[in-house]
Amino acid sequence: MKKDIKDADFVNVDVSSNNNLESSNIKTTNVNILLNRVKLDKKKTLKKRIIISLTLISAVSALAVYFII
């Protein structure tokens, strides 16, 4: 009987030590850095869309002028 009680105590100690290890390995990041990255990504996609739309508009207008003349 005494061995069973000791075994149960060792199992409980192992579980609690694993929880401490997991909590010490948690990494945190700065939210401001993530928000700045999102803002920069939005600016890049906006610039790409503007460039693509201007290129498409100029190509269509060039073709229209070519076929009119």
mmCIF file as Biopython writes it, N, C-alpha, C and O atoms, coordinates in Angstrom:
data_model
#
loop_
_atom_site.group_PDB
_atom_site.id
_atom_site.type_symbol
_atom_site.label_atom_id
_atom_site.label_alt_id
_atom_site.label_comp_id
_atom_site.label_asym_id
_atom_site.label_entity_id
_atom_site.label_seq_id
_atom_site.pdbx_PDB_ins_code
_atom_site.Cartn_x
_atom_site.Cartn_y
_atom_site.Cartn_z
_atom_site.occupancy
_atom_site.B_iso_or_equiv
_atom_site.auth_seq_id
_atom_site.auth_asym_id
_atom_site.pdbx_PDB_model_num
ATOM 1   N N  . MET A ? 1  ? 0.797  -1.196 0.000   1.0 0.0 1  A 1 
ATOM 2   C CA . MET A ? 1  ? 0.000  0.000  0.000   1.0 0.0 1  A 1 
ATOM 3   C C  . MET A ? 1  ? 0.839  1.258  0.000   1.0 0.0 1  A 1 
ATOM 4   O O  . MET A ? 1  ? 0.491  2.245  -0.650  1.0 0.0 1  A 1 
ATOM 5   N N  . LYS A ? 2  ? 1.907  1.228  0.704   1.0 0.0 2  A 1 
ATOM 6   C CA . LYS A ? 2  ? 2.730  2.423  0.755   1.0 0.0 2  A 1 
ATOM 7   C C  . LYS A ? 2  ? 3.360  2.716  -0.599  1.0 0.0 2  A 1 
ATOM 8   O O  . LYS A ? 2  ? 3.523  3.877  -0.973  1.0 0.0 2  A 1 
ATOM 9   N N  . LYS A ? 3  ? 3.707  1.683  -1.323  1.0 0.0 3  A 1 
ATOM 10  C CA . LYS A ? 3  ? 4.303  1.890  -2.639  1.0 0.0 3  A 1 
ATOM 11  C C  . LYS A ? 3  ? 3.305  2.544  -3.598  1.0 0.0 3  A 1 
ATOM 12  O O  . LYS A ? 3  ? 3.676  3.399  -4.402  1.0 0.0 3  A 1 
ATOM 13  N N  . ASP A ? 4  ? 2.053  2.141  -3.508  1.0 0.0 4  A 1 
ATOM 14  C CA . ASP A ? 4  ? 1.037  2.730  -4.374  1.0 0.0 4  A 1 
ATOM 15  C C  . ASP A ? 4  ? 0.885  4.226  -4.100  1.0 0.0 4  A 1 
ATOM 16  O O  . ASP A ? 4  ? 0.737  5.013  -5.034  1.0 0.0 4  A 1 
ATOM 17  N N  . ILE A ? 5  ? 0.919  4.612  -2.858  1.0 0.0 5  A 1 
ATOM 18  C CA . ILE A ? 5  ? 0.778  6.023  -2.510  1.0 0.0 5  A 1 
ATOM 19  C C  . ILE A ? 5  ? 1.986  6.811  -3.009  1.0 0.0 5  A 1 
ATOM 20  O O  . ILE A ? 5  ? 1.827  7.925  -3.508  1.0 0.0 5  A 1 
ATOM 21  N N  . LYS A ? 6  ? 3.165  6.266  -2.888  1.0 0.0 6  A 1 
ATOM 22  C CA . LYS A ? 6  ? 4.359  6.945  -3.365  1.0 0.0 6  A 1 
ATOM 23  C C  . LYS A ? 6  ? 4.341  7.075  -4.881  1.0 0.0 6  A 1 
ATOM 24  O O  . LYS A ? 6  ? 4.728  8.111  -5.422  1.0 0.0 6  A 1 
ATOM 25  N N  . ASP A ? 7  ? 3.894  6.029  -5.567  1.0 0.0 7  A 1 
ATOM 26  C CA . ASP A ? 7  ? 3.807  6.085  -7.030  1.0 0.0 7  A 1 
ATOM 27  C C  . ASP A ? 7  ? 2.842  7.186  -7.467  1.0 0.0 7  A 1 
ATOM 28  O O  . ASP A ? 7  ? 3.104  7.913  -8.426  1.0 0.0 7  A 1 
ATOM 29  N N  . ALA A ? 8  ? 1.736  7.298  -6.758  1.0 0.0 8  A 1 
ATOM 30  C CA . ALA A ? 8  ? 0.767  8.333  -7.096  1.0 0.0 8  A 1 
ATOM 31  C C  . ALA A ? 8  ? 1.365  9.716  -6.870  1.0 0.0 8  A 1 
ATOM 32  O O  . ALA A ? 8  ? 1.103  10.634 -7.647  1.0 0.0 8  A 1 
ATOM 33  N N  . ASP A ? 9  ? 2.159  9.879  -5.824  1.0 0.0 9  A 1 
ATOM 34  C CA . ASP A ? 9  ? 2.786  11.168 -5.563  1.0 0.0 9  A 1 
ATOM 35  C C  . ASP A ? 9  ? 3.802  11.510 -6.648  1.0 0.0 9  A 1 
ATOM 36  O O  . ASP A ? 9  ? 3.902  12.670 -7.048  1.0 0.0 9  A 1 
ATOM 37  N N  . PHE A ? 10 ? 4.546  10.539 -7.124  1.0 0.0 10 A 1 
ATOM 38  C CA . PHE A ? 10 ? 5.521  10.797 -8.179  1.0 0.0 10 A 1 
ATOM 39  C C  . PHE A ? 10 ? 4.837  11.205 -9.483  1.0 0.0 10 A 1 
ATOM 40  O O  . PHE A ? 10 ? 5.336  12.061 -10.213 1.0 0.0 10 A 1 
ATOM 41  N N  . VAL A ? 11 ? 3.704  10.592 -9.766  1.0 0.0 11 A 1 
ATOM 42  C CA . VAL A ? 11 ? 2.969  10.946 -10.977 1.0 0.0 11 A 1 
ATOM 43  C C  . VAL A ? 11 ? 2.490  12.386 -10.869 1.0 0.0 11 A 1 
ATOM 44  O O  . VAL A ? 11 ? 2.598  13.135 -11.839 1.0 0.0 11 A 1 
ATOM 45  N N  . ASN A ? 12 ? 1.980  12.784 -9.752  1.0 0.0 12 A 1 
ATOM 46  C CA . ASN A ? 12 ? 1.492  14.154 -9.570  1.0 0.0 12 A 1 
ATOM 47  C C  . ASN A ? 12 ? 2.632  15.167 -9.643  1.0 0.0 12 A 1 
ATOM 48  O O  . ASN A ? 12 ? 2.449  16.267 -10.164 1.0 0.0 12 A 1 
ATOM 49  N N  . VAL A ? 13 ? 3.782  14.813 -9.136  1.0 0.0 13 A 1 
ATOM 50  C CA . VAL A ? 13 ? 4.936  15.712 -9.176  1.0 0.0 13 A 1 
ATOM 51  C C  . VAL A ? 13 ? 5.399  15.897 -10.618 1.0 0.0 13 A 1 
ATOM 52  O O  . VAL A ? 13 ? 5.768  17.004 -11.011 1.0 0.0 13 A 1 
ATOM 53  N N  . ASP A ? 14 ? 5.383  14.832 -11.403 1.0 0.0 14 A 1 
ATOM 54  C CA . ASP A ? 14 ? 5.810  14.924 -12.798 1.0 0.0 14 A 1 
ATOM 55  C C  . ASP A ? 14 ? 4.883  15.836 -13.594 1.0 0.0 14 A 1 
ATOM 56  O O  . ASP A ? 14 ? 5.349  16.620 -14.422 1.0 0.0 14 A 1 
ATOM 57  N N  . VAL A ? 15 ? 3.606  15.745 -13.359 1.0 0.0 15 A 1 
ATOM 58  C CA . VAL A ? 15 ? 2.643  16.572 -14.084 1.0 0.0 15 A 1 
ATOM 59  C C  . VAL A ? 15 ? 2.858  18.040 -13.749 1.0 0.0 15 A 1 
ATOM 60  O O  . VAL A ? 15 ? 2.831  18.887 -14.642 1.0 0.0 15 A 1 
ATOM 61  N N  . SER A ? 16 ? 3.066  18.346 -12.503 1.0 0.0 16 A 1 
ATOM 62  C CA . SER A ? 16 ? 3.254  19.736 -12.120 1.0 0.0 16 A 1 
ATOM 63  C C  . SER A ? 16 ? 4.573  20.280 -12.662 1.0 0.0 16 A 1 
ATOM 64  O O  . SER A ? 16 ? 4.649  21.456 -13.019 1.0 0.0 16 A 1 
ATOM 65  N N  . SER A ? 17 ? 5.605  19.453 -12.729 1.0 0.0 17 A 1 
ATOM 66  C CA . SER A ? 17 ? 6.874  19.923 -13.279 1.0 0.0 17 A 1 
ATOM 67  C C  . SER A ? 17 ? 6.769  20.158 -14.777 1.0 0.0 17 A 1 
ATOM 68  O O  . SER A ? 17 ? 7.414  21.064 -15.305 1.0 0.0 17 A 1 
ATOM 69  N N  . ASN A ? 18 ? 5.962  19.350 -15.477 1.0 0.0 18 A 1 
ATOM 70  C CA . ASN A ? 18 ? 5.756  19.559 -16.915 1.0 0.0 18 A 1 
ATOM 71  C C  . ASN A ? 18 ? 5.026  20.869 -17.167 1.0 0.0 18 A 1 
ATOM 72  O O  . ASN A ? 18 ? 5.333  21.569 -18.133 1.0 0.0 18 A 1 
ATOM 73  N N  . ASN A ? 19 ? 4.079  21.209 -16.329 1.0 0.0 19 A 1 
ATOM 74  C CA . ASN A ? 19 ? 3.357  22.476 -16.491 1.0 0.0 19 A 1 
ATOM 75  C C  . ASN A ? 19 ? 4.296  23.655 -16.322 1.0 0.0 19 A 1 
ATOM 76  O O  . ASN A ? 19 ? 4.168  24.653 -17.032 1.0 0.0 19 A 1 
ATOM 77  N N  . ASN A ? 20 ? 5.230  23.560 -15.400 1.0 0.0 20 A 1 
ATOM 78  C CA . ASN A ? 20 ? 6.197  24.645 -15.198 1.0 0.0 20 A 1 
ATOM 79  C C  . ASN A ? 20 ? 7.102  24.791 -16.408 1.0 0.0 20 A 1 
ATOM 80  O O  . ASN A ? 20 ? 7.452  25.911 -16.781 1.0 0.0 20 A 1 
ATOM 81  N N  . LEU A ? 21 ? 7.485  23.693 -17.023 1.0 0.0 21 A 1 
ATOM 82  C CA . LEU A ? 21 ? 8.343  23.755 -18.209 1.0 0.0 21 A 1 
ATOM 83  C C  . LEU A ? 21 ? 7.602  24.388 -19.377 1.0 0.0 21 A 1 
ATOM 84  O O  . LEU A ? 21 ? 8.173  25.185 -20.121 1.0 0.0 21 A 1 
ATOM 85  N N  . GLU A ? 22 ? 6.340  24.038 -19.538 1.0 0.0 22 A 1 
ATOM 86  C CA . GLU A ? 22 ? 5.567  24.597 -20.638 1.0 0.0 22 A 1 
ATOM 87  C C  . GLU A ? 22 ? 5.354  26.090 -20.462 1.0 0.0 22 A 1 
ATOM 88  O O  . GLU A ? 22 ? 5.417  26.840 -21.436 1.0 0.0 22 A 1 
ATOM 89  N N  . SER A ? 23 ? 5.109  26.528 -19.259 1.0 0.0 23 A 1 
ATOM 90  C CA . SER A ? 23 ? 4.869  27.948 -19.038 1.0 0.0 23 A 1 
ATOM 91  C C  . SER A ? 23 ? 6.143  28.769 -19.212 1.0 0.0 23 A 1 
ATOM 92  O O  . SER A ? 23 ? 6.068  29.943 -19.574 1.0 0.0 23 A 1 
ATOM 93  N N  . SER A ? 24 ? 7.298  28.183 -18.965 1.0 0.0 24 A 1 
ATOM 94  C CA . SER A ? 24 ? 8.547  28.921 -19.127 1.0 0.0 24 A 1 
ATOM 95  C C  . SER A ? 24 ? 8.947  29.046 -20.596 1.0 0.0 24 A 1 
ATOM 96  O O  . SER A ? 24 ? 9.742  29.921 -20.941 1.0 0.0 24 A 1 
ATOM 97  N N  . ASN A ? 25 ? 8.409  28.182 -21.476 1.0 0.0 25 A 1 
ATOM 98  C CA . ASN A ? 25 ? 8.763  28.210 -22.890 1.0 0.0 25 A 1 
ATOM 99  C C  . ASN A ? 25 ? 7.851  29.109 -23.720 1.0 0.0 25 A 1 
ATOM 100 O O  . ASN A ? 25 ? 8.042  29.210 -24.931 1.0 0.0 25 A 1 
ATOM 101 N N  . ILE A ? 26 ? 6.879  29.755 -23.114 1.0 0.0 26 A 1 
ATOM 102 C CA . ILE A ? 26 ? 5.943  30.610 -23.844 1.0 0.0 26 A 1 
ATOM 103 C C  . ILE A ? 26 ? 6.672  31.867 -24.303 1.0 0.0 26 A 1 
ATOM 104 O O  . ILE A ? 26 ? 7.335  32.540 -23.513 1.0 0.0 26 A 1 
ATOM 105 N N  . LYS A ? 27 ? 6.539  32.174 -25.599 1.0 0.0 27 A 1 
ATOM 106 C CA . LYS A ? 27 ? 7.166  33.371 -26.157 1.0 0.0 27 A 1 
ATOM 107 C C  . LYS A ? 27 ? 6.102  34.450 -26.339 1.0 0.0 27 A 1 
ATOM 108 O O  . LYS A ? 27 ? 4.960  34.164 -26.697 1.0 0.0 27 A 1 
ATOM 109 N N  . THR A ? 28 ? 6.495  35.670 -26.090 1.0 0.0 28 A 1 
ATOM 110 C CA . THR A ? 28 ? 5.577  36.786 -26.279 1.0 0.0 28 A 1 
ATOM 111 C C  . THR A ? 28 ? 6.125  37.691 -27.374 1.0 0.0 28 A 1 
ATOM 112 O O  . THR A ? 28 ? 7.336  37.781 -27.577 1.0 0.0 28 A 1 
ATOM 113 N N  . THR A ? 29 ? 5.218  38.357 -28.071 1.0 0.0 29 A 1 
ATOM 114 C CA . THR A ? 29 ? 5.619  39.302 -29.099 1.0 0.0 29 A 1 
ATOM 115 C C  . THR A ? 29 ? 4.962  40.641 -28.812 1.0 0.0 29 A 1 
ATOM 116 O O  . THR A ? 29 ? 3.926  40.725 -28.152 1.0 0.0 29 A 1 
ATOM 117 N N  . ASN A ? 30 ? 5.582  41.660 -29.317 1.0 0.0 30 A 1 
ATOM 118 C CA . ASN A ? 30 ? 5.057  42.998 -29.121 1.0 0.0 30 A 1 
ATOM 119 C C  . ASN A ? 30 ? 3.935  43.238 -30.129 1.0 0.0 30 A 1 
ATOM 120 O O  . ASN A ? 30 ? 4.124  43.035 -31.329 1.0 0.0 30 A 1 
ATOM 121 N N  . VAL A ? 31 ? 2.789  43.662 -29.654 1.0 0.0 31 A 1 
ATOM 122 C CA . VAL A ? 31 ? 1.628  43.868 -30.517 1.0 0.0 31 A 1 
ATOM 123 C C  . VAL A ? 31 ? 1.870  45.018 -31.480 1.0 0.0 31 A 1 
ATOM 124 O O  . VAL A ? 31 ? 1.402  44.975 -32.617 1.0 0.0 31 A 1 
ATOM 125 N N  . ASN A ? 32 ? 2.593  46.044 -31.047 1.0 0.0 32 A 1 
ATOM 126 C CA . ASN A ? 32 ? 2.862  47.187 -31.922 1.0 0.0 32 A 1 
ATOM 127 C C  . ASN A ? 32 ? 3.671  46.778 -33.140 1.0 0.0 32 A 1 
ATOM 128 O O  . ASN A ? 32 ? 3.448  47.293 -34.236 1.0 0.0 32 A 1 
ATOM 129 N N  . ILE A ? 33 ? 4.596  45.868 -32.962 1.0 0.0 33 A 1 
ATOM 130 C CA . ILE A ? 33 ? 5.390  45.387 -34.100 1.0 0.0 33 A 1 
ATOM 131 C C  . ILE A ? 33 ? 4.487  44.686 -35.102 1.0 0.0 33 A 1 
ATOM 132 O O  . ILE A ? 33 ? 4.626  44.885 -36.309 1.0 0.0 33 A 1 
ATOM 133 N N  . LEU A ? 34 ? 3.562  43.865 -34.613 1.0 0.0 34 A 1 
ATOM 134 C CA . LEU A ? 34 ? 2.645  43.166 -35.506 1.0 0.0 34 A 1 
ATOM 135 C C  . LEU A ? 34 ? 1.721  44.138 -36.230 1.0 0.0 34 A 1 
ATOM 136 O O  . LEU A ? 34 ? 1.457  43.966 -37.420 1.0 0.0 34 A 1 
ATOM 137 N N  . LEU A ? 35 ? 1.230  45.147 -35.536 1.0 0.0 35 A 1 
ATOM 138 C CA . LEU A ? 35 ? 0.354  46.128 -36.178 1.0 0.0 35 A 1 
ATOM 139 C C  . LEU A ? 35 ? 1.095  46.935 -37.230 1.0 0.0 35 A 1 
ATOM 140 O O  . LEU A ? 35 ? 0.538  47.229 -38.288 1.0 0.0 35 A 1 
ATOM 141 N N  . ASN A ? 36 ? 2.338  47.296 -36.956 1.0 0.0 36 A 1 
ATOM 142 C CA . ASN A ? 36 ? 3.131  48.019 -37.945 1.0 0.0 36 A 1 
ATOM 143 C C  . ASN A ? 36 ? 3.368  47.166 -39.180 1.0 0.0 36 A 1 
ATOM 144 O O  . ASN A ? 36 ? 3.352  47.675 -40.301 1.0 0.0 36 A 1 
ATOM 145 N N  . ARG A ? 37 ? 3.585  45.883 -38.983 1.0 0.0 37 A 1 
ATOM 146 C CA . ARG A ? 37 ? 3.791  44.986 -40.117 1.0 0.0 37 A 1 
ATOM 147 C C  . ARG A ? 37 ? 2.537  44.906 -40.972 1.0 0.0 37 A 1 
ATOM 148 O O  . ARG A ? 37 ? 2.624  44.872 -42.200 1.0 0.0 37 A 1 
ATOM 149 N N  . VAL A ? 38 ? 1.375  44.877 -40.337 1.0 0.0 38 A 1 
ATOM 150 C CA . VAL A ? 38 ? 0.115  44.832 -41.072 1.0 0.0 38 A 1 
ATOM 151 C C  . VAL A ? 38 ? -0.077 46.120 -41.864 1.0 0.0 38 A 1 
ATOM 152 O O  . VAL A ? 38 ? -0.507 46.082 -43.017 1.0 0.0 38 A 1 
ATOM 153 N N  . LYS A ? 39 ? 0.239  47.260 -41.250 1.0 0.0 39 A 1 
ATOM 154 C CA . LYS A ? 39 ? 0.117  48.545 -41.955 1.0 0.0 39 A 1 
ATOM 155 C C  . LYS A ? 39 ? 1.031  48.601 -43.163 1.0 0.0 39 A 1 
ATOM 156 O O  . LYS A ? 39 ? 0.632  49.078 -44.225 1.0 0.0 39 A 1 
ATOM 157 N N  . LEU A ? 40 ? 2.262  48.115 -43.008 1.0 0.0 40 A 1 
ATOM 158 C CA . LEU A ? 40 ? 3.196  48.117 -44.130 1.0 0.0 40 A 1 
ATOM 159 C C  . LEU A ? 40 ? 2.722  47.197 -45.241 1.0 0.0 40 A 1 
ATOM 160 O O  . LEU A ? 40 ? 2.872  47.519 -46.420 1.0 0.0 40 A 1 
ATOM 161 N N  . ASP A ? 41 ? 2.152  46.056 -44.877 1.0 0.0 41 A 1 
ATOM 162 C CA . ASP A ? 41 ? 1.626  45.138 -45.887 1.0 0.0 41 A 1 
ATOM 163 C C  . ASP A ? 41 ? 0.461  45.762 -46.645 1.0 0.0 41 A 1 
ATOM 164 O O  . ASP A ? 41 ? 0.342  45.583 -47.858 1.0 0.0 41 A 1 
ATOM 165 N N  . LYS A ? 42 ? -0.393 46.488 -45.943 1.0 0.0 42 A 1 
ATOM 166 C CA . LYS A ? 42 ? -1.518 47.152 -46.601 1.0 0.0 42 A 1 
ATOM 167 C C  . LYS A ? 42 ? -1.025 48.213 -47.578 1.0 0.0 42 A 1 
ATOM 168 O O  . LYS A ? 42 ? -1.574 48.352 -48.671 1.0 0.0 42 A 1 
ATOM 169 N N  . LYS A ? 43 ? 0.005  48.959 -47.193 1.0 0.0 43 A 1 
ATOM 170 C CA . LYS A ? 43 ? 0.563  49.980 -48.075 1.0 0.0 43 A 1 
ATOM 171 C C  . LYS A ? 43 ? 1.154  49.348 -49.324 1.0 0.0 43 A 1 
ATOM 172 O O  . LYS A ? 43 ? 0.978  49.866 -50.426 1.0 0.0 43 A 1 
ATOM 173 N N  . LYS A ? 44 ? 1.851  48.237 -49.161 1.0 0.0 44 A 1 
ATOM 174 C CA . LYS A ? 44 ? 2.454  47.561 -50.304 1.0 0.0 44 A 1 
ATOM 175 C C  . LYS A ? 44 ? 1.393  47.056 -51.267 1.0 0.0 44 A 1 
ATOM 176 O O  . LYS A ? 44 ? 1.533  47.209 -52.480 1.0 0.0 44 A 1 
ATOM 177 N N  . THR A ? 45 ? 0.327  46.454 -50.736 1.0 0.0 45 A 1 
ATOM 178 C CA . THR A ? 45 ? -0.717 45.945 -51.616 1.0 0.0 45 A 1 
ATOM 179 C C  . THR A ? 45 ? -1.454 47.082 -52.306 1.0 0.0 45 A 1 
ATOM 180 O O  . THR A ? 45 ? -1.853 46.943 -53.462 1.0 0.0 45 A 1 
ATOM 181 N N  . LEU A ? 46 ? -1.643 48.207 -51.618 1.0 0.0 46 A 1 
ATOM 182 C CA . LEU A ? 46 ? -2.290 49.357 -52.245 1.0 0.0 46 A 1 
ATOM 183 C C  . LEU A ? 46 ? -1.447 49.897 -53.389 1.0 0.0 46 A 1 
ATOM 184 O O  . LEU A ? 46 ? -1.975 50.212 -54.456 1.0 0.0 46 A 1 
ATOM 185 N N  . LYS A ? 47 ? -0.138 50.008 -53.174 1.0 0.0 47 A 1 
ATOM 186 C CA . LYS A ? 47 ? 0.752  50.483 -54.235 1.0 0.0 47 A 1 
ATOM 187 C C  . LYS A ? 47 ? 0.725  49.545 -55.432 1.0 0.0 47 A 1 
ATOM 188 O O  . LYS A ? 47 ? 0.696  49.997 -56.577 1.0 0.0 47 A 1 
ATOM 189 N N  . LYS A ? 48 ? 0.734  48.237 -55.174 1.0 0.0 48 A 1 
ATOM 190 C CA . LYS A ? 48 ? 0.693  47.264 -56.266 1.0 0.0 48 A 1 
ATOM 191 C C  . LYS A ? 48 ? -0.603 47.394 -57.053 1.0 0.0 48 A 1 
ATOM 192 O O  . LYS A ? 48 ? -0.587 47.348 -58.283 1.0 0.0 48 A 1 
ATOM 193 N N  . ARG A ? 49 ? -1.727 47.557 -56.357 1.0 0.0 49 A 1 
ATOM 194 C CA . ARG A ? 49 ? -3.010 47.681 -57.042 1.0 0.0 49 A 1 
ATOM 195 C C  . ARG A ? 49 ? -3.066 48.952 -57.882 1.0 0.0 49 A 1 
ATOM 196 O O  . ARG A ? 49 ? -3.590 48.938 -58.995 1.0 0.0 49 A 1 
ATOM 197 N N  . ILE A ? 50 ? -2.534 50.039 -57.358 1.0 0.0 50 A 1 
ATOM 198 C CA . ILE A ? 50 ? -2.531 51.295 -58.117 1.0 0.0 50 A 1 
ATOM 199 C C  . ILE A ? 50 ? -1.679 51.154 -59.367 1.0 0.0 50 A 1 
ATOM 200 O O  . ILE A ? 50 ? -2.089 51.585 -60.445 1.0 0.0 50 A 1 
ATOM 201 N N  . ILE A ? 51 ? -0.509 50.563 -59.239 1.0 0.0 51 A 1 
ATOM 202 C CA . ILE A ? 51 ? 0.374  50.392 -60.398 1.0 0.0 51 A 1 
ATOM 203 C C  . ILE A ? 51 ? -0.273 49.488 -61.437 1.0 0.0 51 A 1 
ATOM 204 O O  . ILE A ? 51 ? -0.211 49.781 -62.631 1.0 0.0 51 A 1 
ATOM 205 N N  . ILE A ? 52 ? -0.888 48.399 -61.006 1.0 0.0 52 A 1 
ATOM 206 C CA . ILE A ? 52 ? -1.529 47.482 -61.952 1.0 0.0 52 A 1 
ATOM 207 C C  . ILE A ? 52 ? -2.705 48.154 -62.642 1.0 0.0 52 A 1 
ATOM 208 O O  . ILE A ? 52 ? -2.882 47.996 -63.850 1.0 0.0 52 A 1 
ATOM 209 N N  . SER A ? 53 ? -3.509 48.901 -61.897 1.0 0.0 53 A 1 
ATOM 210 C CA . SER A ? 53 ? -4.659 49.562 -62.512 1.0 0.0 53 A 1 
ATOM 211 C C  . SER A ? 53 ? -4.219 50.655 -63.483 1.0 0.0 53 A 1 
ATOM 212 O O  . SER A ? 53 ? -4.823 50.805 -64.546 1.0 0.0 53 A 1 
ATOM 213 N N  . LEU A ? 54 ? -3.181 51.423 -63.143 1.0 0.0 54 A 1 
ATOM 214 C CA . LEU A ? 54 ? -2.689 52.446 -64.068 1.0 0.0 54 A 1 
ATOM 215 C C  . LEU A ? 54 ? -2.121 51.820 -65.339 1.0 0.0 54 A 1 
ATOM 216 O O  . LEU A ? 54 ? -2.314 52.343 -66.436 1.0 0.0 54 A 1 
ATOM 217 N N  . THR A ? 55 ? -1.433 50.720 -65.187 1.0 0.0 55 A 1 
ATOM 218 C CA . THR A ? 55 ? -0.887 50.016 -66.357 1.0 0.0 55 A 1 
ATOM 219 C C  . THR A ? 55 ? -2.010 49.497 -67.236 1.0 0.0 55 A 1 
ATOM 220 O O  . THR A ? 55 ? -1.941 49.611 -68.460 1.0 0.0 55 A 1 
ATOM 221 N N  . LEU A ? 56 ? -3.031 48.935 -66.637 1.0 0.0 56 A 1 
ATOM 222 C CA . LEU A ? 56 ? -4.158 48.410 -67.403 1.0 0.0 56 A 1 
ATOM 223 C C  . LEU A ? 56 ? -4.910 49.532 -68.106 1.0 0.0 56 A 1 
ATOM 224 O O  . LEU A ? 56 ? -5.288 49.390 -69.269 1.0 0.0 56 A 1 
ATOM 225 N N  . ILE A ? 57 ? -5.131 50.636 -67.421 1.0 0.0 57 A 1 
ATOM 226 C CA . ILE A ? 57 ? -5.832 51.777 -68.028 1.0 0.0 57 A 1 
ATOM 227 C C  . ILE A ? 57 ? -5.025 52.358 -69.181 1.0 0.0 57 A 1 
ATOM 228 O O  . ILE A ? 57 ? -5.588 52.683 -70.227 1.0 0.0 57 A 1 
ATOM 229 N N  . SER A ? 58 ? -3.726 52.490 -69.004 1.0 0.0 58 A 1 
ATOM 230 C CA . SER A ? 58 ? -2.902 53.039 -70.088 1.0 0.0 58 A 1 
ATOM 231 C C  . SER A ? 58 ? -2.843 52.091 -71.274 1.0 0.0 58 A 1 
ATOM 232 O O  . SER A ? 58 ? -2.808 52.544 -72.418 1.0 0.0 58 A 1 
ATOM 233 N N  . ALA A ? 59 ? -2.831 50.789 -71.030 1.0 0.0 59 A 1 
ATOM 234 C CA . ALA A ? 59 ? -2.823 49.827 -72.138 1.0 0.0 59 A 1 
ATOM 235 C C  . ALA A ? 59 ? -4.137 49.885 -72.905 1.0 0.0 59 A 1 
ATOM 236 O O  . ALA A ? 59 ? -4.139 49.855 -74.136 1.0 0.0 59 A 1 
ATOM 237 N N  . VAL A ? 60 ? -5.225 49.965 -72.208 1.0 0.0 60 A 1 
ATOM 238 C CA . VAL A ? 60 ? -6.532 50.034 -72.878 1.0 0.0 60 A 1 
ATOM 239 C C  . VAL A ? 60 ? -6.669 51.337 -73.650 1.0 0.0 60 A 1 
ATOM 240 O O  . VAL A ? 60 ? -7.165 51.335 -74.776 1.0 0.0 60 A 1 
ATOM 241 N N  . SER A ? 61 ? -6.244 52.435 -73.070 1.0 0.0 61 A 1 
ATOM 242 C CA . SER A ? 61 ? -6.354 53.710 -73.781 1.0 0.0 61 A 1 
ATOM 243 C C  . SER A ? 61 ? -5.410 53.750 -74.981 1.0 0.0 61 A 1 
ATOM 244 O O  . SER A ? 61 ? -5.759 54.326 -76.011 1.0 0.0 61 A 1 
ATOM 245 N N  . ALA A ? 62 ? -4.237 53.158 -74.872 1.0 0.0 62 A 1 
ATOM 246 C CA . ALA A ? 62 ? -3.314 53.108 -76.015 1.0 0.0 62 A 1 
ATOM 247 C C  . ALA A ? 62 ? -3.907 52.292 -77.147 1.0 0.0 62 A 1 
ATOM 248 O O  . ALA A ? 62 ? -3.795 52.673 -78.312 1.0 0.0 62 A 1 
ATOM 249 N N  . LEU A ? 63 ? -4.538 51.167 -76.817 1.0 0.0 63 A 1 
ATOM 250 C CA . LEU A ? 63 ? -5.181 50.353 -77.853 1.0 0.0 63 A 1 
ATOM 251 C C  . LEU A ? 63 ? -6.353 51.097 -78.481 1.0 0.0 63 A 1 
ATOM 252 O O  . LEU A ? 63 ? -6.576 51.001 -79.688 1.0 0.0 63 A 1 
ATOM 253 N N  . ALA A ? 64 ? -7.101 51.835 -77.672 1.0 0.0 64 A 1 
ATOM 254 C CA . ALA A ? 64 ? -8.236 52.605 -78.213 1.0 0.0 64 A 1 
ATOM 255 C C  . ALA A ? 64 ? -7.743 53.676 -79.165 1.0 0.0 64 A 1 
ATOM 256 O O  . ALA A ? 64 ? -8.319 53.863 -80.236 1.0 0.0 64 A 1 
ATOM 257 N N  . VAL A ? 65 ? -6.692 54.379 -78.793 1.0 0.0 65 A 1 
ATOM 258 C CA . VAL A ? 65 ? -6.134 55.412 -79.671 1.0 0.0 65 A 1 
ATOM 259 C C  . VAL A ? 65 ? -5.592 54.800 -80.939 1.0 0.0 65 A 1 
ATOM 260 O O  . VAL A ? 65 ? -5.760 55.373 -82.015 1.0 0.0 65 A 1 
ATOM 261 N N  . TYR A ? 66 ? -4.941 53.643 -80.846 1.0 0.0 66 A 1 
ATOM 262 C CA . TYR A ? 66 ? -4.372 52.975 -82.023 1.0 0.0 66 A 1 
ATOM 263 C C  . TYR A ? 66 ? -5.463 52.574 -83.010 1.0 0.0 66 A 1 
ATOM 264 O O  . TYR A ? 66 ? -5.315 52.766 -84.217 1.0 0.0 66 A 1 
ATOM 265 N N  . PHE A ? 67 ? -6.570 52.011 -82.491 1.0 0.0 67 A 1 
ATOM 266 C CA . PHE A ? 67 ? -7.620 51.553 -83.388 1.0 0.0 67 A 1 
ATOM 267 C C  . PHE A ? 67 ? -8.452 52.698 -83.935 1.0 0.0 67 A 1 
ATOM 268 O O  . PHE A ? 67 ? -9.044 52.557 -85.006 1.0 0.0 67 A 1 
ATOM 269 N N  . ILE A ? 68 ? -8.520 53.829 -83.240 1.0 0.0 68 A 1 
ATOM 270 C CA . ILE A ? 68 ? -9.256 54.980 -83.743 1.0 0.0 68 A 1 
ATOM 271 C C  . ILE A ? 68 ? -8.483 55.605 -84.900 1.0 0.0 68 A 1 
ATOM 272 O O  . ILE A ? 68 ? -9.079 56.007 -85.899 1.0 0.0 68 A 1 
ATOM 273 N N  . ILE A ? 69 ? -7.179 55.688 -84.771 1.0 0.0 69 A 1 
ATOM 274 C CA . ILE A ? 69 ? -6.352 56.303 -85.801 1.0 0.0 69 A 1 
ATOM 275 C C  . ILE A ? 69 ? -6.060 55.250 -86.813 1.0 0.0 69 A 1 
ATOM 276 O O  . ILE A ? 69 ? -5.371 55.515 -87.798 1.0 0.0 69 A 1 
#
